[in-house]
Amino acid sequence: MFRVFLSLCFLGVLALTSCQKKVPSKACFTFSKSIAKVGDSIYVLNCSETYKKAIWYSPIAFSPSGLMIDSTHRHQIIVPTIAGQFPIILRIGEYDFYSTSTGAFSEVAQVLTVNP
């Protein structure tokens, strides 16, 4: 009788833990201003939820060569050095994704306009 009780408890715990739904990550960010001048500080605010890793991409924002930032920081500061329209991209997900699509992730892009 005790074995039957333990078996039922085990099956109950297994059923409760296996039915939990994982909330998918959804990338979200905003700018302190979407139209700026060369040399302005622009704050990029990450409003995403349920993620473990964030990677920011931009052709100009983070370095002269346009490299990505694999970041543990939720927010970033951009100081553009040239004028133009530039996409800012945020990709979020689990720890097992990188700059290529090796894992589940969510991505969002917005355009930053920089005037001289």
C-alpha positions as CSV (number, residue, x, y, z in Angstrom):
1,M,0.0,0.0,0.0
2,F,2.8,2.4,0.8
3,R,4.5,1.6,-2.6
4,V,1.2,2.5,-4.3
5,F,1.1,5.8,-2.4
6,L,4.7,6.7,-3.3
7,S,4.1,5.8,-6.9
8,L,1.1,8.1,-7.0
9,C,3.0,10.9,-5.4
10,F,5.8,10.5,-7.9
11,L,3.5,10.5,-10.8
12,G,1.7,13.6,-9.4
13,V,5.0,15.5,-9.1
14,L,6.1,14.4,-12.5
15,A,2.8,15.5,-14.1
16,L,2.9,19.0,-12.4
17,T,6.5,19.7,-13.4
18,S,6.2,18.5,-16.9
19,C,3.2,20.7,-17.7
20,Q,4.9,24.0,-17.0
21,K,4.9,26.1,-20.0
22,K,8.0,28.1,-20.9
23,V,7.2,31.7,-21.7
24,P,8.9,32.6,-25.0
25,S,11.3,35.5,-25.0
26,K,10.3,38.6,-26.9
27,A,12.9,41.3,-27.7
28,C,12.0,44.9,-27.0
29,F,14.0,48.1,-26.7
30,T,13.5,51.9,-27.0
31,F,15.8,54.9,-27.6
32,S,16.0,58.0,-25.4
33,K,15.8,59.7,-28.8
34,S,15.5,58.2,-32.3
35,I,16.8,61.3,-34.0
36,A,20.2,62.6,-32.7
37,K,23.2,64.6,-33.7
38,V,26.8,63.3,-34.1
39,G,28.3,63.2,-30.6
40,D,25.0,63.0,-28.7
41,S,24.6,60.3,-26.1
42,I,21.7,58.0,-26.9
43,Y,20.4,55.6,-24.2
44,V,19.2,52.3,-25.6
45,L,16.8,50.8,-23.0
46,N,16.2,47.1,-23.2
47,C,12.5,46.4,-22.2
48,S,12.7,42.6,-23.0
49,E,11.6,40.0,-20.5
50,T,12.3,36.3,-19.8
51,Y,15.8,36.1,-21.4
52,K,19.2,35.2,-20.1
53,K,21.5,36.7,-22.8
54,A,21.4,39.8,-24.9
55,I,23.5,40.7,-28.0
56,W,23.4,44.2,-29.5
57,Y,24.4,44.8,-33.2
58,S,24.9,48.1,-35.0
59,P,27.0,49.2,-38.0
60,I,28.3,52.3,-36.1
61,A,27.0,52.5,-32.6
62,F,29.4,50.5,-30.5
63,S,32.7,50.6,-32.4
64,P,34.2,52.1,-35.5
65,S,34.2,48.7,-37.1
66,G,30.5,48.0,-36.4
67,L,31.1,45.0,-34.2
68,M,28.5,43.5,-31.9
69,I,28.4,43.7,-28.1
70,D,27.7,40.4,-26.4
71,S,26.3,42.0,-23.2
72,T,25.3,41.2,-19.7
73,H,24.2,44.9,-19.4
74,R,20.5,45.5,-19.8
75,H,21.0,48.9,-21.4
76,Q,23.6,50.5,-23.6
77,I,24.8,54.0,-24.4
78,I,25.5,55.0,-28.0
79,V,27.6,58.0,-29.1
80,P,27.5,58.1,-32.9
81,T,30.5,59.5,-34.7
82,I,29.0,59.8,-38.2
83,A,25.7,61.0,-39.7
84,G,23.2,58.6,-41.4
85,Q,20.5,56.2,-40.7
86,F,21.6,53.0,-38.9
87,P,19.8,49.9,-37.7
88,I,20.2,49.0,-34.0
89,I,19.4,45.3,-33.5
90,L,18.8,43.5,-30.2
91,R,18.8,39.7,-30.0
92,I,17.8,37.9,-26.8
93,G,17.5,34.3,-25.8
94,E,19.0,31.5,-23.8
95,Y,22.7,31.1,-23.0
96,D,23.1,28.6,-25.9
97,F,22.6,31.1,-28.8
98,Y,25.4,33.2,-30.2
99,S,25.7,35.6,-33.2
100,T,24.4,32.8,-35.4
101,S,21.1,31.1,-35.0
102,T,22.3,28.1,-33.0
103,G,19.5,28.4,-30.4
104,A,16.1,29.9,-29.8
105,F,16.1,33.7,-29.8
106,S,14.0,36.8,-30.4
107,E,15.2,39.8,-32.4
108,V,14.0,43.3,-32.9
109,A,15.5,46.2,-35.0
110,Q,14.9,49.9,-35.0
111,V,16.5,52.7,-37.1
112,L,18.5,55.5,-35.5
113,T,18.8,58.7,-37.5
114,V,22.0,60.7,-36.9
115,N,22.2,64.2,-38.3
116,P,25.4,66.2,-38.7
